[in-house]
């Protein structure tokens, strides 16, 4: 599994924007990814040094379409904290 297979997409929400100045970035990752795999993938893709990784599994929300009930897909979220001497991720710089 390559680094680009592990990181699916960045999560852009109000809460994730609050972490950008303190070098905390939030990503949606593959459900089977471990913290060490996420750390290696972020370091390889963005060329930064990662201090720590926090992960959380989310169940899909229950949604209704008329009478029918279904679920959104479940996902795993990773909050990546960079070291103090590491440069910021350029993708998020324009968003902060």
N, C-alpha and C positions, 0 to 999 in steps of 0.2 A: 504494500500500500504506500503510495507516494504522499508527500506533504500536501499536495493539492487535493488528494482524495480525503484527507482527514478534516481539513477546514472546509466547511460548506459555504458559509457566508457570514459577514459581520452582522451583529444585531444592533440596529439603530433605534434606540428608544430614549425617552427622557432620562431614565436611570443610567443607561449606558453612556450618555453624553456627559453626565456629572462626573464620571470616572476618568474622562480623557485628560483633563489637566494634571491629574495625579498618576498618569501613565497606566491606567487600567483600561483594558480593551476587552470587549465581549464578542464572542464568536459562537455560531451554531456549528457543532462538530458531529462527526459520525458517532452513533450510539456505542459502538464497540471501542472507541478510542480511549486510551489511558492518558493520565496526566503527563507522563513522560513523552508519549507520542505527540500530544498537543504542543508541549514545550519545544520539541525538536522541529515540528512543522512550522511554528510561528518564527522560530529563529532562522530557519532555512528560507522561508518565503520573504520575510521582511528584513532580514539582516540585522536583528536586534538581540539583546541579551535578556532572557526572561528570568525574573526572580522567583515567581511562584505561579501556580495554576490552581484555580478552584473550579470544580465541575459540579453540575446539578442536572439530574434527569427530570424531564417534564412529561407528564401525561398529556395526551391531546384533549383539548376542550370539547365538551359535549355541545353539539350544534344541532339545531332543528331546521328542517326545510319543510314547512307545512306540517303534515302528520308524521313524516319520517324523521328519525333521529339518527345521528351519526357522530363520528368523532373526527377532529383534526388529527393529523399524524403526530405522534410523540417525537420528542427531540431531546438532544443533550446540549447544554449550554456550558461554555468554558469562559471564565473570567481570567484574563492573563495580566499579571502585573509585571512591568519591566523594571530593571535595575535603575538606580539613580543616574549612573553614568551612561546608560544606553540612550541612543537617540530615539525620538518619538516616531511612530509609524506615520508616514507621510499621507496615507489615504485618509486618516482621521483628522489631519491638521486643518483642512478647509472646513470641517464640520464643527469644530469647537468654538 
